[in-house]
């Protein structure tokens, strides 16, 4: 069986830097966009659950093709193996994990 290429896509979204893994990356038919398809998520099941993986799977799990504006893409890398997904604050670069959205009344001013 031929090994399929694996790409790590780092992009900006709503003040955060997100990483996703996908098997397909190409110029989109939509001018100014990059097409990301066949998004890869960790298939392991067990007692340890990665909240970042869960959050990204909830947001992109049913996505067939993601069209990203080229100005929000930070990097596209062809990699040999998949590593844990990361969500970072776009300004500070610190890891951000917010598994559940906070109600507006609970957010700090």
C-alpha atoms as a printed R data frame, in Angstrom:
    type eleno elety resid chain resno       x      y      z
1   ATOM     1    CA   UNK     A     1   0.000  0.000  0.000
2   ATOM     2    CA   UNK     A     2   1.400  3.359 -1.017
3   ATOM     3    CA   UNK     A     3   1.924  5.847  1.821
4   ATOM     4    CA   UNK     A     4  -0.194  8.956  1.397
5   ATOM     5    CA   UNK     A     5   1.363 12.359  1.935
6   ATOM     6    CA   UNK     A     6   0.627 14.026  5.264
7   ATOM     7    CA   UNK     A     7   0.593 17.808  5.653
8   ATOM     8    CA   UNK     A     8   0.607 19.913  8.815
9   ATOM     9    CA   UNK     A     9  -1.257 23.177  8.224
10  ATOM    10    CA   UNK     A    10  -0.767 26.070 10.657
11  ATOM    11    CA   UNK     A    11  -3.253 28.924 10.252
12  ATOM    12    CA   UNK     A    12  -4.783 31.891 12.061
13  ATOM    13    CA   UNK     A    13  -8.419 31.784 13.159
14  ATOM    14    CA   UNK     A    14 -10.146 34.278 15.475
15  ATOM    15    CA   UNK     A    15  -6.995 35.356 17.331
16  ATOM    16    CA   UNK     A    16  -5.615 31.838 17.664
17  ATOM    17    CA   UNK     A    17  -3.057 29.818 15.722
18  ATOM    18    CA   UNK     A    18  -4.455 26.364 14.917
19  ATOM    19    CA   UNK     A    19  -2.729 23.260 13.583
20  ATOM    20    CA   UNK     A    20  -4.457 20.574 11.544
21  ATOM    21    CA   UNK     A    21  -3.182 17.530  9.655
22  ATOM    22    CA   UNK     A    22  -4.541 16.715  6.217
23  ATOM    23    CA   UNK     A    23  -3.827 14.448  3.252
24  ATOM    24    CA   UNK     A    24  -4.726 17.032  0.589
25  ATOM    25    CA   UNK     A    25  -3.543 20.652  0.176
26  ATOM    26    CA   UNK     A    26  -3.895 22.575 -3.091
27  ATOM    27    CA   UNK     A    27  -4.808 25.919 -4.602
28  ATOM    28    CA   UNK     A    28  -8.554 26.365 -4.364
29  ATOM    29    CA   UNK     A    29 -10.882 27.066 -7.267
30  ATOM    30    CA   UNK     A    30 -11.950 30.030 -5.127
31  ATOM    31    CA   UNK     A    31  -9.475 32.794 -5.933
32  ATOM    32    CA   UNK     A    32  -7.229 33.689 -2.955
33  ATOM    33    CA   UNK     A    33  -7.931 30.509 -0.990
34  ATOM    34    CA   UNK     A    34  -6.049 27.286 -0.251
35  ATOM    35    CA   UNK     A    35  -7.993 24.017 -0.262
36  ATOM    36    CA   UNK     A    36  -7.388 21.610  2.646
37  ATOM    37    CA   UNK     A    37  -9.087 18.214  2.418
38  ATOM    38    CA   UNK     A    38  -9.093 14.799  4.051
39  ATOM    39    CA   UNK     A    39  -8.396 16.207  7.533
40  ATOM    40    CA   UNK     A    40  -6.734 13.621  9.802
41  ATOM    41    CA   UNK     A    41  -7.655 13.211 13.463
42  ATOM    42    CA   UNK     A    42  -6.255 10.814 16.063
43  ATOM    43    CA   UNK     A    43  -8.270  7.579 16.066
44  ATOM    44    CA   UNK     A    44  -7.060  6.353 19.459
45  ATOM    45    CA   UNK     A    45  -9.675  5.747 22.077
46  ATOM    46    CA   UNK     A    46  -8.918  5.349 25.731
47  ATOM    47    CA   UNK     A    47  -8.962  6.991 29.106
48  ATOM    48    CA   UNK     A    48  -6.723  9.913 28.170
49  ATOM    49    CA   UNK     A    49  -8.550 12.446 26.026
50  ATOM    50    CA   UNK     A    50  -6.769 15.416 24.464
51  ATOM    51    CA   UNK     A    51  -9.101 18.435 24.863
52  ATOM    52    CA   UNK     A    52  -7.419 20.205 21.928
53  ATOM    53    CA   UNK     A    53  -8.105 17.221 19.674
54  ATOM    54    CA   UNK     A    54 -11.726 17.109 20.850
55  ATOM    55    CA   UNK     A    55 -12.249 20.820 20.227
56  ATOM    56    CA   UNK     A    56 -10.762 20.718 16.721
57  ATOM    57    CA   UNK     A    57 -12.652 17.526 15.859
58  ATOM    58    CA   UNK     A    58 -15.930 19.190 16.933
59  ATOM    59    CA   UNK     A    59 -15.196 22.198 14.742
60  ATOM    60    CA   UNK     A    60 -13.710 20.476 11.665
61  ATOM    61    CA   UNK     A    61 -14.741 16.802 12.004
62  ATOM    62    CA   UNK     A    62 -17.535 16.993  9.412
63  ATOM    63    CA   UNK     A    63 -15.593 19.225  7.030
64  ATOM    64    CA   UNK     A    64 -14.989 17.670  3.595
65  ATOM    65    CA   UNK     A    65 -12.872 20.528  2.249
66  ATOM    66    CA   UNK     A    66 -11.679 23.577  4.170
67  ATOM    67    CA   UNK     A    67 -11.011 26.697  2.067
68  ATOM    68    CA   UNK     A    68  -8.575 28.928  3.952
69  ATOM    69    CA   UNK     A    69  -7.792 32.501  2.857
70  ATOM    70    CA   UNK     A    70  -4.129 32.595  1.861
71  ATOM    71    CA   UNK     A    71  -3.418 35.525  4.209
72  ATOM    72    CA   UNK     A    72  -4.354 33.433  7.284
73  ATOM    73    CA   UNK     A    73  -2.022 30.514  6.472
74  ATOM    74    CA   UNK     A    74   1.185 30.629  8.499
75  ATOM    75    CA   UNK     A    75   2.813 27.432  7.215
76  ATOM    76    CA   UNK     A    76   2.191 24.200  5.322
77  ATOM    77    CA   UNK     A    77   4.633 21.357  6.018
78  ATOM    78    CA   UNK     A    78   4.834 17.882  4.540
79  ATOM    79    CA   UNK     A    79   5.564 15.632  7.531
80  ATOM    80    CA   UNK     A    80   6.250 11.943  8.077
81  ATOM    81    CA   UNK     A    81   4.161 11.441 11.200
82  ATOM    82    CA   UNK     A    82   1.338 13.106 13.040
83  ATOM    83    CA   UNK     A    83   1.943 14.800 16.389
84  ATOM    84    CA   UNK     A    84  -0.547 16.155 18.944
85  ATOM    85    CA   UNK     A    85  -2.624 19.085 17.703
86  ATOM    86    CA   UNK     A    86  -1.998 22.542 19.121
87  ATOM    87    CA   UNK     A    87  -4.029 25.714 19.579
88  ATOM    88    CA   UNK     A    88  -1.981 28.790 20.476
89  ATOM    89    CA   UNK     A    89  -2.733 32.431 21.156
90  ATOM    90    CA   UNK     A    90  -1.745 34.262 17.947
91  ATOM    91    CA   UNK     A    91  -0.030 37.134 19.803
92  ATOM    92    CA   UNK     A    92   1.743 35.450 22.725
93  ATOM    93    CA   UNK     A    93   2.285 32.007 21.184
94  ATOM    94    CA   UNK     A    94   1.184 30.317 24.425
95  ATOM    95    CA   UNK     A    95  -0.886 27.161 24.225
96  ATOM    96    CA   UNK     A    96  -4.604 27.792 24.563
97  ATOM    97    CA   UNK     A    97  -7.083 25.081 25.426
98  ATOM    98    CA   UNK     A    98 -10.669 26.148 25.922
99  ATOM    99    CA   UNK     A    99 -12.709 22.966 25.600
100 ATOM   100    CA   UNK     A   100 -16.013 24.633 26.488
101 ATOM   101    CA   UNK     A   101 -17.088 28.118 25.386
102 ATOM   102    CA   UNK     A   102 -17.711 30.454 28.304
103 ATOM   103    CA   UNK     A   103 -21.003 32.259 28.651
104 ATOM   104    CA   UNK     A   104 -20.630 36.037 28.097
105 ATOM   105    CA   UNK     A   105 -21.448 36.689 31.760
106 ATOM   106    CA   UNK     A   106 -18.542 34.464 32.901
107 ATOM   107    CA   UNK     A   107 -15.837 36.087 30.742
108 ATOM   108    CA   UNK     A   108 -13.375 38.433 32.405
109 ATOM   109    CA   UNK     A   109 -13.744 42.087 31.349
